[in-house]
Amino acid sequence: MAKPIKPLERPPLLHVSVQESLRSYIEDNNLAAGAALPPETFLAQQLGVGRNSVREAIKALESVGILETRRGIGVFVKKFSFGPLLDNLAYGLQASLRDVEELLEIRRVLEAGLIDRTIEMMDEQDLAELRRITDRMRQHAEQGESFAEEDQQFHQLLFRCQNNKMLSALIDIFWSAFYKASGFANLASPNPLATWRDHHEIVEAVAARDVEAARKRLSEHYSGIRRVIAMNRPEGAEPVQ
């Protein structure tokens, strides 16, 4: 019996192919941030496509933060930023609290796994600054107010001593994505004083150079956030294990 003919695979859209060509051009020529691309007309001629296809490809690469157009000047390689990833991640989280919960679990494991290095490296100046931040948290909490800005500063400062730019960027992404998702669901802490206390006890464990206690306090902090998510989870939805 003859085997059936396999259907043709749909070729990629032209502007998608142009995108890949532009990416390859940037990589092959080691173009750094700020480097100019050739004019659209030249690119279209080299690629054998119309200017509209080049223009669409450039717009698509702008949307993901690879290129930027300077009106009246030209198209340039853009400095790397997590911004486009953050915006898309937060938007994607709006429909699924499970995704938010998974994101938090990654963040918990990351911070708990690296807190030992913080304890080794943190100096008294950073500890004093952490205590000032938690004191501002307490003041807000006693007034029944949220303290999102201080929360972000706290987690950044907790790991600043490691001088790891990628880690700092990831912490910002996780934090900002969660708080953007909070705009789509009620994820605010119902007990600001308990949230302040979590941060206070993390600082004291770090000050005592107690790795296990610091990890335990971080895990308990994220368990509290997961309880808030559980309160807002649709009936029948499965939690992250």
Residue pairs with C-beta under 8 A, 6 or more apart in sequence:
14 49
14 53
15 53
15 56
15 57
15 60
16 57
16 60
18 47
18 49
18 53
18 54
18 56
18 57
19 57
19 60
19 61
21 47
21 57
22 37
22 43
22 57
22 58
22 61
22 67
23 61
23 66
25 31
25 37
26 35
26 37
26 66
26 77
31 37
31 77
32 77
33 77
33 78
33 79
33 80
34 76
34 77
34 79
35 76
35 77
36 74
36 75
36 76
37 43
37 67
37 74
37 75
37 76
37 77
38 46
39 74
40 51
40 54
40 55
40 58
40 75
41 51
43 54
44 50
44 51
44 53
44 54
47 53
47 54
58 67
58 69
58 75
61 67
62 68
62 69
62 78
63 84
64 84
65 78
65 80
65 81
65 83
65 84
65 85
66 77
66 78
67 75
67 76
67 77
67 78
68 75
68 76
68 78
69 75
69 76
70 76
82 169
82 172
82 173
85 173
86 172
86 173
86 176
86 177
89 103
89 173
89 177
90 176
90 177
90 180
90 181
91 180
92 99
93 99
93 100
93 103
93 177
93 178
93 180
93 181
93 184
94 181
94 183
94 184
95 184
97 185
97 229
97 232
97 233
97 234
97 237
98 233
98 237
98 238
98 239
98 240
100 178
100 181
100 185
100 187
100 229
101 226
101 229
101 239
101 240
102 240
103 174
103 177
103 178
104 174
104 178
104 222
104 225
104 226
104 229
105 222
105 240
106 174
107 171
107 174
107 175
107 178
107 222
108 218
108 219
108 222
110 167
110 170
110 171
110 174
111 155
111 158
111 159
111 171
111 218
112 215
112 218
112 219
114 159
114 162
114 167
115 158
115 206
115 211
115 214
115 215
115 218
116 211
116 214
117 162
118 158
118 159
118 161
118 162
118 206
118 214
119 206
119 209
119 210
119 211
119 214
121 161
121 162
122 161
122 206
123 161
126 157
126 160
126 161
127 203
127 206
127 207
129 157
130 154
130 157
130 158
130 203
130 206
131 203
133 150
133 153
133 154
133 157
133 199
134 150
134 154
134 196
134 199
134 200
134 203
136 147
136 150
137 147
137 150
137 151
137 154
137 195
137 196
137 199
137 200
138 193
138 196
138 200
140 146
140 147
140 150
140 192
140 196
141 147
141 192
141 193
141 195
141 196
142 193
144 192
145 192
146 188
146 189
146 192
147 192
147 196
148 179
151 175
151 195
151 199
152 172
152 175
152 176
152 179
154 199
155 171
155 175
156 168
156 171
156 172
158 202
158 206
159 167
159 168
159 171
160 168
178 187
181 187
182 188
185 232
186 232
187 225
187 228
187 229
187 232
188 228
189 195
189 224
189 225
189 228
190 228
190 231
194 224
195 221
195 224
198 217
198 220
198 221
198 224
199 221
201 217
202 214
202 217
202 218
202 221
205 213
205 214
205 216
205 217
206 214
226 239
226 240
230 239
233 239
